[in-house]
């Protein structure tokens, strides 16, 4: 009996106008979007490689120097990920490179500077199609599942026979879901074949497994909105009212709630700007440099001052080109330089930690509030699986921080700010031709991507939430349908 009702439901949907709309959305949107985004990824990859080559060439032609604390002596570039073809995520919002200065890590401008209007309009990718378009279509498939039958009077006729109510409701859910997902999966498969033909590395295990996981999560998300549509339909007697309620719910759940949650988070937990933090660190360096120069000068006067010939003053017994004089100066300056370098690290490290805590708290509040909508869970899990979300961002900035610490230990720590030391170091660099300034700077490390197990672990909360929404709304629909008076 269930199979017969499912077949009847399938035929009912196939002969409807909404099935034509679904076919058009699947055939036009999915393959075309994947193909366009794959070309965009290839262009981003070319731009990335050109930027790296240009930075290396500039370093050879004009070796950078860390004498100016605001000069970028090296850059860590962000390499685009192949899975951004499916979900653009945070890639456009992340800085294209992290510049290493003595004052800390400086972020470059992002792609949003050049494409701000496109960013405001939103990204057309697979995540947008599933999260926004197909969620609305799922509600359109189910808003009159029960309300339409009740309004037409066929529900009373069907249930007057020996037809269990659970079988009737399951046929509505399963029949509509089968009609919905088959065109979706076929179009998605065609889109995959299209981008594979264009060179997408789907054969690699680290790419194929996230794509498979993304497909399963998308099917679960669609099931959630099918359950929501049936739930709304069981509570209302009129199909038009059910459509209005379903559309209102979609607007709140898909468009308002995910964005409104972060607006509330900004009000509850405000943060400083990145520029304000950078200026605060620069002020710390300037204050410490003044104290350090004063201390170095006093120490040099105490240990190296000689009276002048007329006996009315003193002079420092230093010769810029004399190695012995340079060694004496380094012996005096070394402990003081190290003392103030550690002080700068401690103070700027506290500023960075405080700022990071502010950002993490604000983001955590926004994420928790936004998860009241299933669209947010789909977004977070999809970005994690495709390496375009929070995990990629954290790995990028952590790699930049480790690279800065390496530079600070191996390169920045040997640079002084007082004028006399700069003259001595310049003379040493002119005499020392064995190693160029660029060769003293360690090369940028390779950005390591999170493993699939880590991404799955991070996505488990959102996957469980989607499963909870599907089960909860389905259960509520059945409970209401069992208790309703037909």
Secondary structure, DSSP 8 states (H G I E B T S, - for coil): -HHHHHHHHHHHHHTSHHHHHHHHIIIIIIHHHHHHHHHHHHHHHHHHHHHHHHHHHHHHHS---SSSTT---EEEE----GGGGT--TTTTTSBSEEEEETTEEEE--BGGGT-HHHHHH---SHHHIIIIIIHHHHHHHHTTTTHHHHHHTHHHHHHHSS--HHHHHHHHHHHHHHHHHHHHHHHHHHHHHHHHHTT--TTSHHHHHHHHHHHHHHHHHHHHHHHHHHHHHHH-S-HHHHHHHHHHHHIIIIIIHHHHHHHHHHHHS----HHHHHHHHHHHHHHHHHHHHHHHHHHHHHHHEEE-TTSS-EEE---TT-HHHHHHHHHHHHHHHHHHHHHHHHHHHHHHHHHHHHHHHHHHHHHHHHTTSHHHHHHHHHHHHTT-SHHHHHHHHHHHHHHHHHHHHHTGGG---SHHHHHHHHHHHHH--SS-TGGGS----------HHHHHHHHHHHHHHHHHHHHHHHHHHHHHHHHS--
